[in-house]
Amino acid sequence: QLQASGGGLVQAGGSLRLSCAVSGNTFRINAMTWFRQVPGKERELVATIAPAGSSDYADSAKGRFTISRDNGGNTVYLQMNKLKPEDTAVYYCHARIGLKGYWGQGTHVTVSS
């Protein structure tokens, strides 16, 4: 089970930190990823982090967002700085555990101009 938190309303230029904790079978967690989705559009990858810590970002997130994991590897964070109105979306975390993928419930991020 994935529990995401940290969304909210922020002004443009502000920051938010999203968290996603995995409970249950955590010893086989592989990549953890943040996606986002706005109404009428497909869910898009924002950032992903491998178990060893290597990460990758969407072009829109590079230089502004940072993905990280805690030492236990079962919590992933997304530090979002210099937020823009176009970052407004529902953010979902995803974890690959063994051969299966699991989604969190989504957390809303609204950036006002």
MARGU-508856 format. One record per residue (C-alpha): residue in one letter; x, y, z. Coordinates in pm, 1 decimal, decimal comma. Each point is the difference from the previous one (the first is absolute). Layout:
MARGU-508856
<r residu="A" px="X" py="Y" pz="Z"/>
...
//
This chain:
MARGU-508856
<r residu="Q" px="0,0" py="0,0" pz="0,0"/>
<r residu="L" px="123,6" py="347,5" pz="-92,9"/>
<r residu="Q" px="-97,5" py="310,3" pz="194,4"/>
<r residu="A" px="74,1" py="334,7" pz="-161,4"/>
<r residu="S" px="-11,6" py="333,8" pz="174,9"/>
<r residu="G" px="127,3" py="355,3" pz="-18,8"/>
<r residu="G" px="-212,7" py="157,6" pz="-269,2"/>
<r residu="G" px="-170,6" py="331,8" pz="39,7"/>
<r residu="L" px="-40,9" py="352,5" pz="-129,6"/>
<r residu="V" px="307,9" py="213,1" pz="-56,8"/>
<r residu="Q" px="80,4" py="318,0" pz="-185,9"/>
<r residu="A" px="216,3" py="-3,9" pz="-308,7"/>
<r residu="G" px="366,1" py="-6,0" pz="98,0"/>
<r residu="G" px="-72,9" py="-187,7" pz="319,1"/>
<r residu="S" px="93,3" py="-349,5" pz="110,8"/>
<r residu="L" px="-168,8" py="-320,4" pz="108,5"/>
<r residu="R" px="132,9" py="-334,8" pz="112,7"/>
<r residu="L" px="-194,9" py="-312,6" pz="-84,0"/>
<r residu="S" px="46,9" py="-325,3" pz="186,3"/>
<r residu="C" px="-103,1" py="-353,8" pz="-80,6"/>
<r residu="A" px="42,8" py="-281,9" pz="247,1"/>
<r residu="V" px="-23,8" py="-366,3" pz="-88,7"/>
<r residu="S" px="-138,8" py="-234,9" pz="258,9"/>
<r residu="G" px="-29,8" py="-373,8" pz="-2,0"/>
<r residu="N" px="241,9" py="-196,7" pz="-215,4"/>
<r residu="T" px="284,5" py="250,8" pz="-17,5"/>
<r residu="F" px="306,9" py="-217,3" pz="-35,9"/>
<r residu="R" px="-39,5" py="-38,1" pz="-376,7"/>
<r residu="I" px="-56,5" py="364,3" pz="-93,5"/>
<r residu="N" px="168,9" py="92,4" pz="-323,9"/>
<r residu="A" px="-49,3" py="328,4" pz="-182,6"/>
<r residu="M" px="-221,0" py="265,0" pz="153,0"/>
<r residu="T" px="-150,7" py="263,1" pz="-223,9"/>
<r residu="W" px="-211,1" py="312,8" pz="14,2"/>
<r residu="F" px="-255,0" py="62,1" pz="-273,7"/>
<r residu="R" px="-248,6" py="280,3" pz="-43,4"/>
<r residu="Q" px="-324,6" py="40,5" pz="-184,7"/>
<r residu="V" px="-227,0" py="286,7" pz="-94,1"/>
<r residu="P" px="-357,6" py="-48,9" pz="-118,7"/>
<r residu="G" px="-19,3" py="-97,1" pz="-363,0"/>
<r residu="K" px="365,2" py="-92,1" pz="-27,7"/>
<r residu="E" px="195,6" py="-318,0" pz="42,6"/>
<r residu="R" px="190,8" py="-69,8" pz="316,6"/>
<r residu="E" px="361,0" py="106,6" pz="-48,9"/>
<r residu="L" px="320,5" py="-97,9" pz="172,3"/>
<r residu="V" px="155,6" py="271,4" pz="212,8"/>
<r residu="A" px="294,7" py="-170,5" pz="165,8"/>
<r residu="T" px="121,1" py="-347,8" pz="79,8"/>
<r residu="I" px="262,7" py="-142,5" pz="232,4"/>
<r residu="A" px="164,0" py="-340,5" pz="-2,7"/>
<r residu="P" px="85,0" py="-201,8" pz="311,9"/>
<r residu="A" px="364,6" py="101,7" pz="-25,3"/>
<r residu="G" px="-98,7" py="365,5" pz="-13,6"/>
<r residu="S" px="39,9" py="91,9" pz="-363,7"/>
<r residu="S" px="-278,1" py="225,7" pz="-120,1"/>
<r residu="D" px="-152,3" py="139,6" pz="-314,1"/>
<r residu="Y" px="-234,4" py="289,0" pz="-65,5"/>
<r residu="A" px="-241,4" py="130,9" pz="-255,1"/>
<r residu="D" px="135,5" py="304,1" pz="-177,5"/>
<r residu="S" px="-263,2" py="212,0" pz="171,7"/>
<r residu="A" px="131,7" py="-105,6" pz="340,7"/>
<r residu="K" px="374,1" py="24,2" pz="-56,8"/>
<r residu="G" px="166,5" py="267,2" pz="208,7"/>
<r residu="R" px="-309,6" py="56,1" pz="215,4"/>
<r residu="F" px="-103,0" py="-337,1" pz="144,0"/>
<r residu="T" px="205,5" py="-249,5" pz="197,3"/>
<r residu="I" px="-101,2" py="-359,7" pz="64,2"/>
<r residu="S" px="151,1" py="-189,3" pz="291,2"/>
<r residu="R" px="-53,5" py="-306,1" pz="216,6"/>
<r residu="D" px="50,0" py="-57,3" pz="369,4"/>
<r residu="N" px="272,0" py="-233,1" pz="126,5"/>
<r residu="G" px="-245,5" py="-285,1" pz="36,6"/>
<r residu="G" px="-101,8" py="43,7" pz="-361,4"/>
<r residu="N" px="-371,2" py="-18,8" pz="62,5"/>
<r residu="T" px="-81,0" py="371,2" pz="-3,4"/>
<r residu="V" px="47,1" py="222,0" pz="-301,2"/>
<r residu="Y" px="-4,5" py="378,7" pz="2,1"/>
<r residu="L" px="-45,1" py="260,5" pz="-268,5"/>
<r residu="Q" px="133,3" py="341,5" pz="89,1"/>
<r residu="M" px="-156,3" py="250,1" pz="-237,9"/>
<r residu="N" px="146,6" py="348,2" pz="-18,1"/>
<r residu="K" px="-72,8" py="298,9" pz="-220,5"/>
<r residu="L" px="-347,2" py="-133,0" pz="-63,9"/>
<r residu="K" px="-192,8" py="123,8" pz="-300,1"/>
<r residu="P" px="-374,0" py="5,2" pz="-68,8"/>
<r residu="E" px="56,2" py="-270,6" pz="-261,0"/>
<r residu="D" px="115,6" py="-231,2" pz="277,4"/>
<r residu="T" px="-357,6" py="-11,3" pz="124,6"/>
<r residu="A" px="-109,5" py="-363,7" pz="-11,4"/>
<r residu="V" px="-77,7" py="-305,8" pz="202,6"/>
<r residu="Y" px="329,0" py="-163,8" pz="90,0"/>
<r residu="Y" px="18,5" py="-376,2" pz="31,5"/>
<r residu="C" px="276,9" py="-214,6" pz="135,3"/>
<r residu="H" px="73,9" py="-337,9" pz="-146,7"/>
<r residu="A" px="215,2" py="-278,9" pz="134,5"/>
<r residu="R" px="118,0" py="-312,4" pz="-170,9"/>
<r residu="I" px="7,7" py="-278,3" pz="255,5"/>
<r residu="G" px="129,2" py="-324,3" pz="-136,6"/>
<r residu="L" px="-164,8" py="-36,9" pz="-339,1"/>
<r residu="K" px="-306,2" py="209,6" pz="80,8"/>
<r residu="G" px="-71,7" py="371,3" pz="-4,8"/>
<r residu="Y" px="-202,7" py="177,3" pz="263,2"/>
<r residu="W" px="-157,4" py="347,3" pz="0,0"/>
<r residu="G" px="-62,6" py="240,7" pz="281,2"/>
<r residu="Q" px="-327,1" py="186,4" pz="32,2"/>
<r residu="G" px="117,8" py="333,2" pz="-141,4"/>
<r residu="T" px="55,9" py="333,2" pz="164,9"/>
<r residu="H" px="-116,8" py="330,6" pz="-144,8"/>
<r residu="V" px="243,8" py="278,9" pz="-75,0"/>
<r residu="T" px="-137,4" py="339,2" pz="-97,9"/>
<r residu="V" px="231,2" py="284,9" pz="-94,5"/>
<r residu="S" px="-160,1" py="342,1" pz="-21,9"/>
<r residu="S" px="137,4" py="273,6" pz="-221,1"/>
//
